[in-house]
Amino acid sequence: MTIAFWCVFIAVLLPYICFGIARNRGRGPSGERLRDNRKPRDFPSRIEGLAKRAWDAHLNAFESLPGFAAAVIIAHLVHAPQNQVDILAAVWVLSRIAHAAFYITDKSTLRSSAQFLSLACVLGLFVVAGLR
């Protein structure tokens, strides 16, 4: 497997890491966990603060995944230069990790910058594929 394909694997895991943070930090006033497996859809409306930001990072990680995965696969299918694909994919992963960290720690300007960088990587993957 290429580095870029491993990056897609990491990208699939990122939303679940954010979810784990939200789940473990989402607690009520007396310390009880707010996640109830009988009513999982109620969880986001019951949390706030760090847990809510982790939940939002979880959703955003899912939103960014399809475009990235498609770009990597398309670049692979057209035999784009692998080193360029690997670099763009690795930068995407690093920027998405930074995005989640900035989201959870409530650093909105840095979060937006990381989001922009990850989008630039996806666009770069398509450009590299298109120039092939």
N, C-alpha and C positions, 0 to 999 in steps of 0.2 A: 504494500500500500504506500502511496505517496504521502508526503508531509501534508499536502492539501487535503487529502482524504481523511487523514487523522484529525485535521482541523475541523472537518465536518462532524466527525465523531464527538469532538470536544464541544462543538456548537450545539449538538443535540443534548448534551448533558447540562449545559449552562442554565437553562430554565429551571431544571430540577434542583440545582444548587440554590438558586434564588428562592425557590419554593420552600426548600428545607429551612432556610433562614427565616422566612415569613412564618412558617409553621411553628418553629421553635421559639420565636420571639413574640408570637401572637398570644398574649395572656391577658386574662381579665384582672380586675382590681385585687382579687384575693389570690392571684397567681395561677389560677386554673387555665388550662389550655383552651383556647377559643375554637379550635378546629374540632368539628364533630363529623365523623364519617357518615352519620345518618343524614346530615344536612350540609354537605361539603360546599354547596353554592352560597351558603350564608356567610361563610368565613370572611371574604373580603369586606363585607359591610360591617363586620364586627371588630376589625382591627384598625389601628392608627399608628402614627409615628414610624419607627424603623420597620416594623412588621409590614405596614402598608406600603412603604417604599420598596421593600424587598418583593412584595407581591407584584407591584407595578413593574419592577425590573424583570420579574418572572414573565409577565405578559409581553413585555417589550422584547425579551430574548426570543420568545416564540415568534413574534412578528418579524424579526429580522432573519430568522433561520431560512425560510424558503428561498429568498433571493440569493443568499450566500450559497446554499447548497446547489441551486440551479447554476449559478455562475461557475462554481468549481467543476461541476459535471460537464457543462458545455465546454469550458476551457480544455478539459481532458479529452472530450470527444473530438475536438478539432485539432488536437495535438499542439496546443499552444506551448510555448517554451516552459518547461516544467519548473525551472528555477524561479521564473517570474510568478507563476501561479502559486508556488509554495510560499514565496515571500509575501505576496498579497494576502494569501489565506492566513498566514501566521500573524501578520499585522492586524487582520480582521479579528482574529481570536483575542489578541492582546487588547485591542481597542474595546471589544465587547466585555472582556473581564473588567477593564477600567470603567466602562460605562456602568456596569452593575455596581461596582464599588462606589462610584460617584453618586449613583442613584440612591443607594442604601444610606450613604453618609450625607445626603442632602446637599450635594455640591452641584447645583443646577448648571452653571456655566461650563464646568468641566465635563459634566454629563453630556451636554449638547455637543461639545467639541469631540468627545469620543464617539458619539452617534454619527457625527459628520464624517469622521475619519473612517468608520466602519462602512458607511455608505460609499465613500470614495474608493475603498478597496473593492467593493462589489462592482462598481462601475468600471474600475480598472481591470477586473477579471474579464468583464464583457469586452472591453477594448482590446485586451491582449488576445482574447479568443477571436475577435473580429479582424484583427490584423494578420491573423494566421493565414 
